[in-house]
C-alpha cells in the first residue's frame, strides 16, 4: 500500500509533499487541533507539538495504548514532532518566539484570553514574524458574549441547532457518535483557513489571524437546511426533512436479524430500482409519502441484512450496510481506498493506522512516522532556535524544557496507568 510506512527516520528531514517546508508550531490540545494538524502533517508540513513538560497533550494518557502511545495519539499525532516547553515561564516564551520567527504557522486552542496572559497572542507573535499565520481554534470564537465560556462538542452542536434535527421524531435529540463540531466545525475549517492565509502570505502578503469557532462551524454545516428556513420560515425538526428521515426514500431500516441497511434513493430512478430490487414495483410512487414508511419497515424486516445486500447487488438503488467498526475495517471499499494501513512504532512493531483521507494523484499524503514521544525533539528544536548548549542545559535542568525519558514523563505515565 502506498500509504503504509515500513519504517521511520526521526533524524533526517521529513518526507516531501505539497506542504513540505512549512513549519507549524502546534500549541493545541485534544481533538480539534490534533485532527487539523494531522491533515497538514500528512501532506508534508513539519508540525511541532509544543507541549507542557511532564504532561503534554492530555490525549497522551488515555487507554488503550498502541506502540506505547495512547490510541488517540497514535491516530492523530502521526507525522508530528514533539518538544516539551513550559510557556508559563518567561524563558519558555522566549524560546517559542525564537521558533516562531522561523515558522510559517502557529496554532493554539486555548480559551480566549489565555494566550494574551502568556504573552503569545497574535499581536505578540506578529511582532516577531509579520508573515506568521496564527490560528485560534475555540468553542465560541475570539469575540461575542460567550467567548470565555467553557464548552465541548455537544454544547456547540446544541447551540448551533444541529442536535434539534438529529434523532427520532418521537424521542429525544440523539448524540452523534462522532464529534461533529470538533472535527468538521473546528479541525477541518481551521485547516481550510490556515491554507487560505498561508497562500496569501507565501505570495508576499502579511500573515493573518485565523479565528475558528467550533459553534460557527457546526452552524455552517447546516447551510442547506438554513437556506430552507430562511426561505420558508419553517423551523426544521427531527424526521421532518428530506435528509433526516421524513420520507421512505432516505433512511435507515432494521432487517430481520436486527442489523440495519441504509437507503438513499432520493432520485426517482434510484427509488424505482429499489422497488424492483425488493420485488415491490407497486411502491414506486411512495418515495415521498410519509404514510408509507411503515410499509417499507415491514419490507426490510422480511430478510436478514446481508441477504438484502446480496439481493440488491446489481440494482442502482443507493443502498448499503450500517457497518460496525469491525465490519467497516474489513469493507472492500475501505481496503481499496487504503483507509486502513500499517506503520511501525518506535520499537519496530507494526500496528494498524487510519489512512490519509484526502487523495492527491501527484503529491499523495503519506504516513511517515508514528506519534512522537513527549519531548523527543526538544533538544533538536532548542538548537534550531539558536540556543547555545549552555542555555539548553539550563532550560532542561530548570524544567523549562524537557526531553523524552525525563523523570517527570515517567511519573505522569505511571500515575496515568494507575488511575486508569
CORHU-V329950 format. One record per residue. PHI is phi in whole degrees, -180 to 180 (* if undefined). Layout:
BEGIN
phi=PHI
phi=PHI
END
This chain:
BEGIN
phi=*
phi=-68
phi=-84
phi=-81
phi=-115
phi=-77
phi=-166
phi=-155
phi=-132
phi=-89
phi=-104
phi=-93
phi=-66
phi=-69
phi=-60
phi=-72
phi=158
phi=-61
phi=-108
phi=-59
phi=93
phi=-90
phi=-95
phi=-120
phi=-94
phi=-107
phi=-98
phi=-77
phi=-130
phi=68
phi=-71
phi=-57
phi=-68
phi=-62
phi=-68
phi=-57
phi=-68
phi=-66
phi=-64
phi=-69
phi=-65
phi=-60
phi=-103
phi=103
phi=-63
phi=-88
phi=-92
phi=-110
phi=-74
phi=-100
phi=-120
phi=-72
phi=-55
phi=79
phi=-127
phi=69
phi=-63
phi=-60
phi=-67
phi=-62
phi=-103
phi=-82
phi=-114
phi=-76
phi=-122
phi=-128
phi=57
phi=88
phi=-113
phi=-62
phi=-59
phi=-65
phi=-65
phi=-56
phi=-89
phi=-101
phi=-110
phi=-59
phi=70
phi=-108
phi=-111
phi=-139
phi=-127
phi=-108
phi=-145
phi=-86
phi=-86
phi=-87
phi=-117
phi=-55
phi=-65
phi=-67
phi=-63
phi=-62
phi=-65
phi=-59
phi=-66
phi=-67
phi=-70
phi=-65
phi=-65
phi=-106
phi=-105
phi=-109
phi=-139
phi=-136
phi=-128
phi=-133
phi=-130
phi=-77
phi=-66
phi=-50
phi=107
phi=-67
phi=-65
phi=-65
phi=-66
phi=-80
phi=80
phi=-130
phi=-75
phi=-58
phi=-63
phi=-66
phi=-78
phi=-66
phi=-65
phi=-81
phi=-146
phi=-61
phi=-91
phi=-69
phi=-90
phi=-114
phi=-114
phi=-116
phi=-109
phi=-144
phi=-69
phi=-123
phi=92
phi=-85
phi=-149
phi=119
phi=-64
phi=-106
phi=-54
phi=-98
phi=-76
phi=-79
phi=-174
phi=-139
phi=-46
phi=-64
phi=-68
phi=-67
phi=-64
phi=-64
phi=-66
phi=-76
phi=98
phi=-65
phi=-68
phi=-68
phi=-114
phi=-118
phi=118
phi=-76
phi=-63
phi=-99
phi=-132
phi=-89
phi=-55
phi=-93
phi=-84
phi=-59
phi=-77
phi=-124
phi=-78
phi=-67
phi=-66
phi=-61
phi=-82
phi=-85
phi=-69
phi=-102
phi=-60
phi=-66
phi=-69
phi=-64
phi=-61
phi=-64
phi=-63
phi=-62
phi=-66
phi=-65
phi=-68
phi=-67
phi=-59
phi=-67
phi=-63
phi=-72
phi=-86
phi=105
phi=-88
phi=-83
phi=-72
phi=-157
phi=-106
phi=-92
phi=-106
phi=-112
phi=-105
phi=-64
phi=-68
phi=-57
phi=-63
phi=-63
phi=-64
phi=-66
phi=-64
phi=-96
phi=-51
phi=-69
phi=-70
phi=-66
phi=-60
phi=-62
phi=-66
phi=-60
phi=-79
phi=-104
phi=78
phi=-87
phi=-76
phi=-69
phi=-140
phi=-62
phi=57
phi=-122
phi=-124
phi=-59
phi=-107
phi=-131
phi=107
phi=-71
phi=-112
phi=-60
phi=-77
phi=-146
phi=180
phi=-115
phi=-123
phi=-80
phi=-103
phi=-59
phi=-88
phi=86
phi=-87
phi=-129
phi=-129
phi=-101
phi=-127
phi=-130
phi=-88
phi=-69
phi=-78
phi=-54
phi=-69
phi=-70
phi=-67
phi=-63
phi=-62
phi=-61
phi=-61
phi=-66
phi=-66
phi=-94
phi=74
phi=-132
phi=-65
phi=-70
phi=-100
phi=-58
phi=-91
phi=-104
phi=-53
phi=-117
phi=-106
phi=-57
phi=-66
phi=-92
phi=-61
phi=-67
phi=-60
phi=-69
phi=-61
phi=-68
phi=-59
phi=-76
phi=-72
phi=-78
phi=-139
phi=-69
phi=-58
phi=-67
phi=-66
phi=-62
phi=-61
phi=-67
phi=-66
phi=-91
phi=-63
phi=97
phi=-95
phi=-82
phi=-117
phi=57
phi=-124
phi=-171
phi=-85
phi=-93
phi=-79
phi=-82
phi=-63
phi=-63
phi=-68
phi=-62
phi=-74
phi=-98
phi=-62
phi=-56
phi=-68
phi=-64
phi=-68
phi=-62
phi=-87
phi=55
phi=-88
phi=-125
phi=-129
phi=-122
phi=-137
phi=-83
phi=-95
phi=-66
phi=-97
phi=94
phi=-73
phi=-118
phi=-141
phi=-68
phi=-146
phi=-72
phi=-74
phi=-76
phi=-80
phi=-107
phi=-103
phi=-107
phi=-69
phi=-92
phi=-135
phi=-63
phi=-68
phi=-134
phi=-104
phi=-108
phi=-136
phi=-75
phi=-57
phi=-74
phi=-75
phi=-56
phi=77
phi=-67
phi=-110
phi=-58
phi=-61
phi=-59
phi=-80
phi=-64
phi=-67
phi=-64
phi=-74
phi=91
phi=-74
phi=-68
phi=-59
phi=-63
phi=-70
phi=-59
phi=-64
phi=-65
phi=-61
phi=-69
phi=-66
phi=-87
phi=76
phi=-72
phi=-129
phi=-148
phi=-104
phi=-62
phi=94
phi=-69
phi=-60
phi=-61
phi=-62
phi=-63
phi=-65
phi=-65
phi=-62
phi=-66
phi=-63
phi=-64
phi=-62
phi=-67
phi=-69
phi=-70
END
